[in-house]
């Protein structure tokens, strides 16, 4: 069923996600802080653009958001130009930004005052997953509301799961980033060891990827890591933001995350090398930089 939707935030993730919604036949109105990006999007897709989040959200059945962080989220939700200023009762606000669970609960409470439903729905799969429409969506919120938006999110996702109440999606995304951090560090150390041992990296990966060491990171990043190329995917700056959120949450729930804290500092080293926009596989660059000293 075609719906009237708004999409707020046309970054590397939001731009293709909104495009998939348009291709699926939904009526899409987009807003982006940089209007030139929104103009490019409307030239490429059937849809309209708005000059404010409020204008984009006006009369929408579902408002999707994918911005940078907690403060960016607040800036497009609240105030005279925010989406809550125009959303109608019994419509749904869906946030695909990776944020704290705290701000998800805060926005949900503010939305509820206007009888607007809220789903926190961070995604995994990176830029390639967004472009190919195969993201994984981790959601928190009401089951009936999730059932309403899940078929619409299917335009850009291959799997979506409701994890519990509001904030649960963000907590699950924290688990996701914690796990990725450890896997990438292990892969970086393994490839570094293979180079030092004089092994053929292609043959090593072809062999060990068939067994228990195999992972998405290994399959999709080992070639570029071996070549010292780090311009493919999720940036270190964003990973540090996400790990910071997870580490803050761990202080609240009592979780012990020594590996996560260590890898977060390793990513700080990558930033110090000028690699803030490198992708997350650049932990190998840090090891190799240290080795050259």
C-alpha positions as CSV (number, residue, x, y, z in Angstrom):
1,X,0.0,0.0,0.0
2,X,1.4,3.4,-1.0
3,X,1.9,5.9,1.8
4,X,2.8,9.5,2.1
5,X,6.1,9.6,3.9
6,X,8.8,12.2,4.7
7,X,12.5,11.5,4.9
8,X,14.7,13.8,7.0
9,X,18.4,13.5,6.3
10,X,20.0,12.6,3.0
11,X,23.5,11.5,3.9
12,X,25.3,8.4,2.6
13,X,22.6,6.3,4.2
14,X,19.4,8.4,4.0
15,X,19.8,9.4,0.3
16,X,19.5,5.8,-1.0
17,X,17.0,4.8,1.7
18,X,14.7,7.6,0.6
19,X,15.3,6.5,-3.0
20,X,14.1,3.0,-2.3
21,X,10.9,4.3,-0.7
22,X,10.2,6.3,-3.9
23,X,10.9,3.3,-6.1
24,X,8.5,1.3,-4.0
25,X,5.7,3.7,-5.0
26,X,5.5,5.7,-1.8
27,X,4.9,9.5,-2.0
28,X,8.2,10.9,-0.6
29,X,9.0,14.4,0.6
30,X,12.6,14.9,1.6
31,X,14.4,17.5,3.7
32,X,18.2,17.9,4.0
33,X,20.2,20.5,5.9
34,X,22.1,21.1,2.7
35,X,19.4,21.9,0.2
36,X,21.5,21.1,-2.9
37,X,21.6,17.5,-1.8
38,X,17.8,17.4,-1.6
39,X,17.6,19.1,-5.1
40,X,19.8,16.4,-6.5
41,X,17.7,13.7,-4.9
42,X,14.4,15.1,-6.4
43,X,16.0,15.3,-9.8
44,X,16.9,11.6,-9.5
45,X,13.7,10.3,-7.9
46,X,10.0,11.0,-8.0
47,X,9.3,13.0,-5.0
48,X,9.3,16.5,-3.5
49,X,11.6,18.6,-1.3
50,X,10.8,20.8,1.7
51,X,12.7,23.7,3.1
52,X,12.2,22.6,6.7
53,X,11.6,19.4,8.6
54,X,8.1,20.7,9.6
55,X,7.2,21.2,6.0
56,X,8.4,17.8,5.0
57,X,6.4,16.1,7.8
58,X,3.2,17.9,7.1
59,X,0.4,15.4,6.4
60,X,2.9,12.4,6.3
61,X,1.7,9.0,7.5
62,X,5.3,8.1,8.5
63,X,8.2,10.4,9.0
64,X,11.7,8.8,8.7
65,X,14.8,10.4,10.0
66,X,18.5,9.5,9.5
67,X,20.7,12.3,10.8
68,X,24.1,12.4,12.7
69,X,23.7,12.2,16.4
70,X,21.5,13.1,19.4
71,X,21.7,16.8,19.0
72,X,21.1,16.6,15.2
73,X,18.0,14.5,16.0
74,X,16.7,17.1,18.5
75,X,17.3,19.8,16.0
76,X,14.9,18.2,13.4
77,X,12.3,17.1,15.9
78,X,11.7,20.0,18.2
79,X,11.0,23.7,17.7
80,X,8.9,25.7,15.3
81,X,10.5,24.0,12.3
82,X,10.7,20.5,13.7
83,X,8.7,17.6,12.6
84,X,6.5,17.5,15.7
85,X,5.2,21.0,14.8
86,X,3.3,19.6,11.9
87,X,2.8,15.8,12.4
88,X,-0.8,14.7,12.9
89,X,-2.0,12.4,15.7
90,X,-1.7,8.7,15.1
91,X,1.1,9.1,12.6
92,X,4.5,7.5,13.2
93,X,7.9,9.0,13.7
94,X,10.8,6.5,12.8
95,X,14.4,7.3,13.7
96,X,17.1,5.4,11.8
97,X,19.9,7.5,13.4
98,X,22.3,5.7,15.7
99,X,21.7,7.6,19.0
100,X,21.6,7.0,22.7
101,X,18.7,5.0,24.1
102,X,18.1,8.0,26.3
103,X,17.3,10.4,23.5
104,X,15.1,7.8,21.9
105,X,13.0,7.6,25.0
106,X,13.0,11.4,25.3
107,X,11.7,11.9,21.8
108,X,9.1,9.1,22.2
109,X,7.7,10.8,25.3
110,X,7.5,14.2,23.6
111,X,5.8,12.6,20.6
112,X,3.3,10.7,22.8
113,X,2.1,14.0,24.2
114,X,0.7,14.7,20.7
115,X,-0.5,11.1,20.2
116,X,2.3,10.4,17.7
117,X,3.9,7.0,17.8
118,X,7.7,6.6,17.8
119,X,10.0,3.8,16.7
120,X,13.8,3.9,17.2
121,X,15.2,1.9,14.3
122,X,19.0,2.1,13.8
123,X,20.4,0.1,10.9
124,X,23.4,-2.0,10.0
125,X,24.8,-2.8,6.6
126,X,26.6,0.4,5.8
127,X,26.5,2.5,2.7
128,X,26.5,-0.5,0.4
129,X,23.5,-2.0,2.3
130,X,21.6,1.2,2.0
131,X,22.3,1.5,-1.7
132,X,21.3,-2.1,-2.4
133,X,18.3,-2.0,-0.1
134,X,19.4,-4.8,2.1
135,X,19.9,-3.1,5.5
136,X,19.2,-4.8,8.9
137,X,16.8,-2.8,11.1
138,X,16.9,-3.0,14.9
139,X,13.7,-1.6,16.3
140,X,12.3,-0.5,19.6
141,X,8.7,0.5,20.3
142,X,5.1,-0.7,20.3
143,X,4.5,-4.0,18.5
144,X,1.4,-2.8,16.6
145,X,3.2,0.4,15.5
146,X,6.2,-1.7,14.3
147,X,3.8,-3.9,12.3
148,X,2.5,-0.8,10.6
149,X,5.9,0.5,9.5
150,X,7.7,-2.8,8.8
151,X,6.3,-3.3,5.3
152,X,7.3,0.2,4.4
153,X,10.9,-0.2,5.8
154,X,11.1,-3.4,3.6
155,X,11.8,-1.1,0.7
156,X,15.4,-0.6,2.0
157,X,15.9,-3.6,4.3
158,X,16.1,-7.3,4.1
159,X,15.5,-8.0,7.8
160,X,13.9,-6.0,10.6
161,X,13.3,-7.1,14.2
162,X,11.5,-5.5,17.1
163,X,13.7,-6.0,20.2
164,X,11.4,-4.5,22.8
165,X,10.2,-1.2,24.0
166,X,11.5,2.2,22.9
167,X,15.3,2.4,23.1
168,X,15.8,-1.4,22.5
169,X,16.7,-0.8,18.9
170,X,19.5,1.6,20.0
171,X,20.7,-0.9,22.6
172,X,20.9,-3.6,20.0
173,X,22.9,-1.3,17.7
174,X,25.3,-0.8,20.5
175,X,25.8,-4.6,20.7
176,X,26.3,-4.6,17.0
177,X,29.1,-2.0,17.1
178,X,30.8,-3.7,20.1
179,X,31.0,-6.9,18.2
180,X,32.3,-5.2,15.0
181,X,35.0,-3.4,17.0
182,X,36.5,-6.7,18.3
183,X,36.2,-8.5,14.9
184,X,38.0,-5.7,13.0
185,X,40.8,-5.5,15.5
186,X,41.3,-9.3,15.3
187,X,41.3,-9.2,11.5
188,X,43.8,-6.3,11.5
189,X,46.2,-8.1,13.8
190,X,45.8,-11.3,11.8
191,X,46.6,-9.6,8.5
192,X,49.5,-7.8,10.1
193,X,50.9,-11.1,11.4
194,X,50.4,-12.7,7.9
195,X,52.4,-9.9,6.3
196,X,55.2,-10.2,8.9
197,X,55.3,-14.0,8.3
198,X,55.6,-13.5,4.6
199,X,52.4,-15.4,3.8
200,X,50.2,-14.9,0.7
201,X,47.3,-12.9,2.1
202,X,44.9,-14.1,-0.6
203,X,45.6,-17.7,0.1
204,X,45.5,-17.2,3.9
205,X,42.0,-15.6,3.7
206,X,40.7,-18.1,1.1
207,X,41.7,-20.8,3.6
208,X,40.7,-19.5,7.0
209,X,37.5,-17.8,5.8
210,X,36.1,-21.3,5.2
211,X,36.3,-22.1,8.9
212,X,35.5,-20.5,12.3
213,X,37.5,-17.4,11.6
214,X,35.2,-16.3,8.7
215,X,33.2,-13.1,9.1
216,X,31.6,-10.3,7.1
217,X,34.5,-8.1,7.8
218,X,37.0,-10.7,6.5
219,X,35.0,-11.3,3.3
220,X,34.4,-7.7,2.5
221,X,37.4,-5.8,3.8
222,X,40.5,-8.1,3.7
223,X,41.5,-7.1,0.1
224,X,41.4,-3.4,0.7
225,X,43.1,-3.8,4.1
226,X,45.9,-5.8,2.6
227,X,46.3,-3.1,-0.1
228,X,46.2,-0.3,2.6
229,X,43.0,1.2,1.1
230,X,40.5,2.6,3.6
231,X,38.0,4.6,1.7
232,X,35.2,1.9,1.8
233,X,32.3,2.3,4.1
234,X,31.6,3.5,7.7
235,X,34.0,6.2,8.9
236,X,36.1,6.1,12.0
237,X,34.7,9.4,13.2
238,X,31.2,7.8,13.2
239,X,32.4,4.6,14.8
240,X,33.9,6.5,17.7
241,X,30.6,8.3,18.2
242,X,28.8,4.9,18.3
243,X,31.4,3.3,20.6
244,X,31.1,6.3,22.9
245,X,27.4,5.8,23.1
246,X,27.9,2.1,24.0
247,X,30.6,2.9,26.6
248,X,28.3,5.6,28.2
249,X,25.4,3.1,28.3
250,X,27.7,0.5,29.9
251,X,28.3,2.9,32.8
252,X,24.5,3.0,33.4
253,X,23.9,-0.8,33.1
254,X,27.1,-2.1,34.7
255,X,28.4,-3.9,31.7
256,X,32.2,-4.4,31.5
257,X,33.6,-3.5,28.1
258,X,37.4,-3.6,28.3
259,X,38.0,-4.6,24.6
260,X,35.5,-1.9,23.4
261,X,37.2,0.8,25.4
262,X,40.6,-0.3,24.1
263,X,39.5,-0.4,20.4
264,X,37.9,3.0,20.9
265,X,41.3,4.4,21.8
266,X,42.9,2.6,18.9
267,X,40.4,4.4,16.6
268,X,41.5,7.7,18.4
269,X,45.0,6.8,17.2
270,X,43.7,6.4,13.7
271,X,42.1,9.9,13.9
272,X,45.4,11.3,15.1
273,X,47.0,9.8,12.0
274,X,44.5,11.9,9.9
275,X,42.2,8.9,9.3
276,X,39.0,10.2,10.8
277,X,37.3,9.6,7.4
278,X,38.9,6.2,6.8
279,X,36.6,3.3,7.1
280,X,36.6,1.2,10.3
281,X,39.0,-1.5,8.8
282,X,41.8,1.1,9.2
283,X,42.8,-0.4,12.5
284,X,45.5,-2.1,10.4
285,X,46.8,1.3,9.4
286,X,47.4,2.0,13.1
287,X,49.3,-1.2,13.6
288,X,51.5,-0.6,10.6
289,X,52.2,3.0,11.6
290,X,53.3,1.8,15.0
291,X,55.4,-1.0,13.4
292,X,57.3,1.6,11.3
293,X,58.5,3.5,14.4
